[in-house]
């Protein structure tokens, strides 16, 4: 088994790390303090091809592998969780299902613009009453067909509400899960493309969150929203299967995000422990501090191997549901422990906004919730192990 990154992957890490240090780090505190979406940084990332990394070049992407994409999310998140999750949601939840399940016409119409970063993409699954129970979506899409209706041609008429949608109010295209056949249960769910500005589609409030202040998390409302019939992704009733496959890939990116946040916390803790003097010597010389740093470094290294393995399995076309769930579960919870220890090492200074570990801790909290809670990950893993 080869644990070394190839030359292209090493170049990706260096390029993104250099960009993050130069362009993102100087504005991280301002982003957290103001809650303003960092459009300028996002446009610069688009110029580097980071907003379409795993999408083939023929559709406007960079044609990189999943591992390179995971490395990019990790390196961005190491400096800013807000920008890391924006990149992850746009790519894994917005672009991937369009590329994987979309028709050639849909790919040609949407992907070049979105993969090149001229617009953002989002995925609308979660609803007020459908979170972990993703099959419980109530948003409906009814087919209204031409001559016998007041509409010209065939259209889906969408009604419902989505919540906690990353980049929802600023996305140019949102893929939403909706019930197209009420009698078929989960097999009656379909995914439909909705463009920004479509009549009947309007964003609600952007949530005021604990962390990830520079990432937009929105409510979306659909009131007799009318979209062309050809905006259906794949075939009717395939939506549930599509978003389960999409979430598998999304868990790799959230694992990479947690990995980056944990790495940022570790580096901050190491730096502080060497500078902070107590009892006449740097606190890095005390065994209590050394053991915390050793635990952080060990768990982060293990998490990195798990996230990278899941990414490589995806690149090989192998099944990776269990491995992605394991990577996301372990990385997010290891990051939680690392961020806790980083604040502990900083003592009282870790609790104030002057030091980055306070922000990192808040930003990381989402990683054990998004793309399925830790509890849902354990269910996924157990069912895979038990063969259910």
Secondary structure, DSSP 4 states (H G I P E B T S, - for coil): ---S--HHHHHHHHHHHHHIIIIIGGGHHHHHHH----HHHHHHHHHTTGGGTTS-GGGTS----HHHHHHHHHHHHHH-HHHHHHHHIIIIIIIHHHHHH--HHHIIIIIHHHHTTSS-EEEE--BTTBSS-GGG---EEEEE-STTSSSSS-EEEEEEEEEEEETTTT-SEEEEEEES-TTSGGGGEEEEEEETT-TTEEEEEEP--SS-TTS-EEEEEEEEEEEEGGGEESSTT-HHHHHHHHHHHHHHHHHHHHHHHHHHHHHHHHHHHHH-EETTEEGGGSHHHHHHHHHHHHHHHHHHHHHHHHHHHHHHT---HHHHHHHHHHHHHHHHHHHHHHHHHHGGGGGSTTSHHHHHHHHHGGGGTTTS-HHHHHHHHHHHHHT-
